[in-house]
Each structure stands twice: as C-alpha cells, then as structure tokens.
Amino acid sequence: MGGGEVRKLKAPLSESTVRSLKLGEEVLVEGRVHIGRDEVHIRALEMRDKGEEVPFDLRDGVLFHCGPISRKEDGWKILAAGPTTSARMNALEPRFIREFGVRAIIGKGGMSRATLEAMRERGCVYLAFTGGAAVLAANGIMRVERVEWLDLGMPEALWVVEAEDLGPLVVAMDAHGSSLYEQVDRRAEENLAAIKRDLGL
C-alpha cells in the first residue's frame, strides 16, 4: 500500500473490475455515488419487504456511508463528507448488498465477516476512507444530482452525487473474502502472544 499508481474506478462498476481489485490497492472513484447510512438501509429494506419501488438504482453502484453537511443555494452543495463508521450497518449490509447489487462500499473502520461473505458472493469491495478528512472527501463531489428522503434529516437522507477523484481510498475488504482488518487483528494477536512468551507470562 502506498507509493504505487493509484487506480481510477468509474462507476457503475463491472463485476470483473471489482474482482480484479487487490487488497491494499489505492483507488479513486468517479461517476455516480449514492450516499446513505443507517436510515437509508432500514427504509429501503422495509420498502423492498412491502414490494414498493425504491427511488434509486444501486445495481453495480457505489454506496458511501456518510452523513454529509450540505448547504442549499441554487442547488445543494456538500461542504463536508466524512465517512461514517460502517460497523453501524453490519446487521443490514449483507442483505442490502444482495438485494440491491452494490459493487463498492466506501466507509471507515471495516465491516463484519457476514458482510465480507456477501461481498465475496456478489462481487463487492469495501473501500476505506480516512476519518477526519471530510473536506477532502467533499472536494471529490462535483455535483449533487438529487436528494431523497430529507424527512430523515440531512445526514440520514439519500444523496445521489457525481464524484471525481473521490479518495484516495484503500481496498480494505476485497471480493475474494480477504480483509485488511482481519489481517491486522491476526498480526496483533501473534505479536501479543510473542510478547507474553518473551515475558514468561
């Protein structure tokens, strides 16, 4: 990770493109990106259960876990777009990926083994964005195409935006069942065990 060429991804993404991404690879995203977090997942899945149409098409699309800060002038402008902790969506994401055909999720902190399995099954990746870089992320959002479900509140609404060079992002969970977070956890456990051995504990 780092020092190599940054790959540009243009949404919508094909399954073959997503499956070609390697763990630790740095990417930038351009094209249509959907922004949504907890409440978007809940409402969309409830609508699906009732047989109702949702006002978006995320097939082969990119979902950004984010609660943006926006201002309305002539149109909407996103001022800050810091990633939300994705683990909040762990209980919802496996089904969401399968129901709506998401190809890439942008967030911070990683997601569960069940989500990783849904990603492996359907061809989806998790792209990690650095926390605290909300203005940098907003600079990668060129235009707000539309916003839905504003009754949920600005940070919980569904935003559809056009992105250009959104990132840099790191492929932290790939479409083959590998996760940087799990690798780091394993390494930490190994190091802890070695330290305990050295100390005779």
C-alpha positions, 0 to 999 in steps of 0.5 A: 500500500502506498507509493504505487499508481493509484487506480481510477474506478468509474462507476457503475462498476463491472463485476470483473473490475471489482474482482480484479481489485487487490487488497491494499490497492489505492483507488479513486472513484468517479461517476455516480455515488449514492450516499446513505447510512443507517436510515437509508438501509432500514427504509429501503429494506422495509420498502423492498419487504412491502414490494414498493419501488425504491427511488434509486438504482444501486445495481453495480453502484457505489454506496458511501456511508456518510452523513454529509453537511450540505448547504442549499443555494441554487442547488445543494452543495456538500461542504463536508463528507466524512465517512461514517463508521460502517460497523453501524450497518453490519446487521443490514449490509449483507442483505442490502448488498444482495438485494440491491447489487452494490459493487463498492462500499466506501466507509471507515473502520471495516465491516463484519465477516457476514458482510465480507461473505456477501461481498465475496458472493456478489462481487463487492469491495469495501473501500476505506476512507480516512476519518477526519478528512471530510473536506477532502472527501467533499472536494471529490463531489462535483455535483449533487444530482438529487436528494431523497428522503430529507424527512430523515434529516440531512445526514440520514437522507439519500444523496445521489452525487457525481464524484471525481477523484473521490479518495484516495481510498484503500481496498480494505475488504476485497471480493475474494473474502480477504480483509485488511482488518482481519489481517491486522487483528491476526498480526496483533494477536501473534505479536501479543502472544510473542510478547507474553512468551518473551515475558514468561507470562 
